Amino acid sequence: MPLIDILSPDRFSTYLGWAEGDVALAERLYSYNVQLSADFYASLHMLEVALRNKVDEALINAHGTGWMHSTTVLVENYQHTCVAQAQATLQRDGKAVTHSQMVAELNFGFWSSVFGRSSNHLWGVLRPIFQTGSLKRAVIAQKLRDLRRLRNRIAHYEPILAQPIATLHADILTLTAWMSVDASAWITTHSTINYPATPIIITNPTSGAAIFDTALIGHLPN
């Protein structure tokens, strides 16, 4: 059965527009989006694991194991809400509310938030996580925000082909490598996609519409 008969018109219309009405090409673009999303998800998983473990280690060393419940460490309402929700989820699922379980349960948004402007007081503690030269907190915060948006799009099965794929993938590798060379190597080893270096979706110079760059046709599944 053709994908066009399975997917909702609203969902498929995005791909059909990029394919300029070519149904077969639109279906290949949809399949490529699924492949990219799966590959990105594995890479994001490793980044998130490295990030949460490094952040937790740094905050324990500076503030002790009770840092999650400290109002001087976590100053955003969002952060305290995340902690409360994680604890409630563990209790609901009948799991022990241990520190390690809480670290695993807290979401990517929480771990990204400790690099936000309102958590600038933590930067001195968190900066050594990243083994690189000159680096500003705002750079880390922006990269994590962009990757969080990508993760959310993937989680909701939304198209990601129009996103800056090459840049986002490079950011994952760079951030992970700054924390763990081994984790970054794992991503490279387990990646199944040859990421294009140029945008997948470009602007039609005549109509101004967003279309697939047919020069990248070789990247698409048959």
C-alpha positions as CSV (number, residue, x, y, z in Angstrom):
1,M,0.0,0.0,0.0
2,P,1.5,3.4,-1.0
3,L,2.4,5.7,1.9
4,I,0.1,8.4,0.6
5,D,-2.8,6.1,1.5
6,I,-1.6,5.6,5.1
7,L,-0.3,9.0,6.2
8,S,-2.7,11.9,6.9
9,P,-3.0,14.5,4.1
10,D,-1.6,17.2,6.4
11,R,1.5,15.1,7.2
12,F,2.2,14.0,3.7
13,S,1.5,17.5,2.2
14,T,4.8,18.7,3.6
15,Y,6.8,16.1,1.7
16,L,4.7,16.4,-1.4
17,G,5.4,20.2,-1.4
18,W,9.1,19.6,-1.1
19,A,8.9,17.0,-4.0
20,E,6.9,19.5,-6.1
21,G,4.0,17.1,-6.5
22,D,6.1,14.0,-7.3
23,V,4.4,11.3,-5.1
24,A,7.2,8.8,-5.4
25,L,9.8,11.3,-4.5
26,A,7.7,12.5,-1.5
27,E,7.5,8.9,-0.2
28,R,11.3,8.6,-0.5
29,L,11.7,11.9,1.4
30,Y,9.4,10.6,4.1
31,S,11.4,7.4,4.4
32,Y,14.6,9.4,4.6
33,N,13.2,11.6,7.3
34,V,12.4,8.4,9.3
35,Q,16.0,7.1,8.8
36,L,17.6,10.5,9.8
37,S,15.3,10.7,12.9
38,A,16.3,7.2,14.0
39,D,20.0,7.9,13.6
40,F,19.7,11.3,15.3
41,Y,17.8,9.8,18.2
42,A,20.6,7.3,19.0
43,S,23.2,10.2,18.8
44,L,21.1,12.4,21.1
45,H,20.7,9.5,23.5
46,M,24.5,9.3,24.0
47,L,24.8,13.0,24.3
48,E,22.1,13.2,26.9
49,V,23.6,10.3,28.9
50,A,27.1,11.9,28.9
51,L,25.6,15.3,29.8
52,R,23.5,14.2,32.7
53,N,26.3,12.1,34.2
54,K,28.9,14.9,33.9
55,V,26.6,17.6,35.2
56,D,25.6,15.4,38.2
57,E,29.2,14.5,39.0
58,A,30.2,18.2,38.9
59,L,27.2,19.3,41.1
60,I,27.8,16.6,43.6
61,N,31.4,17.6,44.0
62,A,30.4,21.2,44.5
63,H,27.2,20.9,46.4
64,G,26.7,17.3,47.6
65,T,24.2,14.7,46.7
66,G,21.3,16.9,47.8
67,W,21.9,19.4,45.0
68,M,18.6,18.6,43.3
69,H,16.6,19.9,46.2
70,S,18.7,23.0,46.8
71,T,17.1,26.3,46.1
72,T,20.5,27.9,45.8
73,V,21.6,25.4,43.1
74,L,18.3,25.2,41.2
75,V,16.8,28.6,41.0
76,E,14.1,28.1,38.2
77,N,10.6,27.0,39.0
78,Y,10.9,24.8,35.9
79,Q,13.8,22.9,37.4
80,H,12.0,22.2,40.6
81,T,8.9,21.1,38.7
82,C,11.1,18.7,36.7
83,V,12.5,17.3,39.9
84,A,9.0,16.9,41.5
85,Q,7.7,15.2,38.3
86,A,10.6,12.8,38.1
87,Q,10.1,11.8,41.7
88,A,6.3,11.4,41.2
89,T,6.9,9.2,38.1
90,L,9.3,6.9,40.0
91,Q,6.8,6.6,42.9
92,R,4.0,5.9,40.5
93,D,6.0,3.2,38.8
94,G,6.9,1.6,42.1
95,K,10.6,2.4,41.7
96,A,12.9,3.5,44.5
97,V,13.5,7.2,44.5
98,T,17.3,7.0,44.6
99,H,19.7,9.7,43.4
100,S,20.8,7.6,40.4
101,Q,17.1,6.9,39.5
102,M,16.4,10.6,39.6
103,V,19.4,11.4,37.4
104,A,18.0,8.9,34.8
105,E,14.4,10.1,35.1
106,L,15.1,13.8,34.7
107,N,14.6,14.9,31.1
108,F,16.9,16.6,28.5
109,G,15.1,19.9,29.1
110,F,16.2,19.8,32.7
111,W,19.8,19.0,32.0
112,S,19.9,21.7,29.4
113,S,18.4,24.3,31.7
114,V,21.4,24.3,34.1
115,F,23.3,26.1,31.3
116,G,20.6,28.8,30.9
117,R,21.1,32.5,31.8
118,S,19.3,32.2,35.2
119,S,21.7,29.4,36.1
120,N,24.8,31.4,35.3
121,H,25.9,31.0,38.9
122,L,26.6,27.3,38.1
123,W,28.9,28.0,35.1
124,G,32.1,28.0,37.2
125,V,31.3,24.5,38.4
126,L,30.1,23.2,35.1
127,R,32.7,24.7,32.7
128,P,35.3,22.0,33.4
129,I,32.9,19.4,32.1
130,F,33.9,20.5,28.6
131,Q,37.5,19.7,27.7
132,T,38.1,22.5,25.2
133,G,39.6,26.0,25.0
134,S,37.8,29.3,25.4
135,L,34.1,28.7,25.8
136,K,31.1,30.7,26.8
137,R,28.0,29.4,28.7
138,A,25.7,31.0,26.1
139,V,27.3,28.9,23.4
140,I,26.5,25.7,25.2
141,A,23.0,26.9,26.1
142,Q,22.2,27.7,22.5
143,K,23.5,24.4,21.1
144,L,21.5,22.5,23.7
145,R,18.3,24.5,23.0
146,D,18.7,23.7,19.3
147,L,19.2,20.0,20.0
148,R,16.3,20.0,22.4
149,R,14.0,21.4,19.7
150,L,15.3,18.7,17.3
151,R,14.7,16.0,19.8
152,N,11.2,17.2,20.4
153,R,10.5,17.2,16.6
154,I,11.8,13.7,16.4
155,A,9.8,12.5,19.4
156,H,6.6,13.9,17.8
157,Y,7.4,12.3,14.4
158,E,7.7,15.7,12.7
159,P,9.7,16.4,9.6
160,I,13.4,17.4,10.2
161,L,14.6,17.6,6.7
162,A,14.3,21.4,6.6
163,Q,16.5,21.7,9.7
164,P,20.2,22.5,9.5
165,I,21.0,18.7,9.6
166,A,24.8,19.0,9.1
167,T,25.2,21.7,11.7
168,L,23.1,19.8,14.3
169,H,24.9,16.5,13.8
170,A,28.2,18.3,14.1
171,D,27.1,20.0,17.3
172,I,26.1,16.6,18.8
173,L,29.6,15.2,18.0
174,T,31.4,18.3,19.2
175,L,29.5,18.6,22.5
176,T,29.8,14.9,23.2
177,A,33.6,14.9,22.3
178,W,34.2,17.8,24.7
179,M,32.8,15.6,27.5
180,S,33.9,12.1,26.4
181,V,36.0,11.1,23.4
182,D,34.8,7.5,23.8
183,A,31.1,8.6,23.8
184,S,31.7,10.6,20.6
185,A,33.5,7.7,19.0
186,W,30.4,5.5,19.9
187,I,28.2,7.9,18.0
188,T,30.4,7.8,15.0
189,T,30.7,4.1,15.0
190,H,27.0,3.5,15.4
191,S,25.8,6.1,12.9
192,T,24.2,4.5,9.8
193,I,23.7,7.7,7.9
194,N,26.0,9.6,5.5
195,Y,24.9,13.1,6.5
196,P,24.8,15.6,3.6
197,A,27.0,18.6,4.1
198,T,24.5,21.0,2.3
199,P,20.9,21.8,3.1
200,I,18.4,19.1,2.0
201,I,15.6,21.6,1.5
202,I,16.4,24.7,-0.4
203,T,14.4,27.6,-1.9
204,N,13.2,27.5,-5.5
205,P,14.7,30.6,-7.0
206,T,11.7,31.1,-9.3
207,S,8.7,30.4,-7.0
208,G,10.4,30.9,-3.6
209,A,8.9,27.6,-2.4
210,A,10.8,25.2,-0.2
211,I,11.9,22.2,-2.3
212,F,14.2,19.2,-2.1
213,D,17.6,19.7,-3.5
214,T,17.7,17.0,-6.2
215,A,21.5,17.1,-6.2
216,L,21.2,15.0,-3.0
217,I,19.0,12.3,-4.6
218,G,21.7,9.8,-3.9
219,H,21.1,10.1,-0.1
220,L,17.5,9.0,-0.4
221,P,16.4,5.4,0.1
222,N,14.9,3.7,-3.0
